């Protein structure tokens, strides 16, 4: 019987810590992709707990209401949780000892339905996997 992959998002896969986030955004080796309404910034970082770590950022200028910002973050995290295994396979094939740090940044001023957000996140993850 095939091994069942857990569709979870443990704390180790959450990008946290000032040094790791600064490395992602201020490092010279970070790359960026846009698939509207999302922008993905990714880079290889040292000292990660998991092979792939992610974070979601929704600017206050996009949504003044915290309820809307939290909804978007929840949608993006859920989509990542469902589609992260393809990216994990690409990272394992790369055979790198470093971790892949990934940040999703929301660009639009409107809410989107969960299916569309999931489709966009899956597309970004596929493109990132192809590039690494």
PyMOL commands that set and color helices and strands:
alter all, ss='L'
color gray80, all
select helices_A, chain A and resi 11-13+18-26+66-94+114-131
alter helices_A, ss='H'
color red, helices_A
select strands_A, chain A and resi 31-35+38-45+52-57+99-106
alter strands_A, ss='S'
color yellow, strands_A
deselect
rebuild
show_as cartoon
